[in-house]
Amino acid sequence: MAYVIILVLLVAVVVIVTAPLRGGPADRTERQEDEVQSMKRIDLEAARDAKYREIRDAELDHETGKLSDQDYAAIDSTLRAEAIDLLHQLDELADAGPGSSEGTAPGEVEAP
């Protein structure tokens, strides 16, 4: 009798542990698409943060006199245009994906 109970418990553990692995091909494809979208979001956020640092560095260089007014204006407009492009890409990614509510800040309500 004890062997039957142990066997039933062992089968139950195996079924529970292998449940994520038994997902169908559609589940795997959906998970892969979610992972790709998540990686794109991470890459875009990293690029956005790097662009913000570049803008701050250019401002600091201008304030310390390393950049003339004309050079600063040219660099600043280019960097800000690139930052805006990255922000648009992030917005498009957030609107396109099912996990778009992930991008909202705590306490922020997503618009209907």
VENZI-V866552 format. One record per pair of residues at least 6 apart in sequence whose C-alpha atoms are under 8 Angstrom apart, sorted by the first residue. I is the first residue (numbers start at 1). J is the second residue. Records with the same first field share a line. If there is no record, write none. Layout:
# VENZI-V866552
I: J + J
This chain:
# VENZI-V866552
37: 93 + 97
41: 90 + 93
44: 86 + 89 + 90
45: 90
47: 86
48: 83 + 86 + 87
51: 79 + 82 + 83
52: 83
54: 79
55: 76 + 79 + 80
58: 67 + 72 + 75 + 76
59: 72
61: 67
62: 68 + 69 + 72
93: 100
94: 100 + 101 + 103
101: 110
104: 110
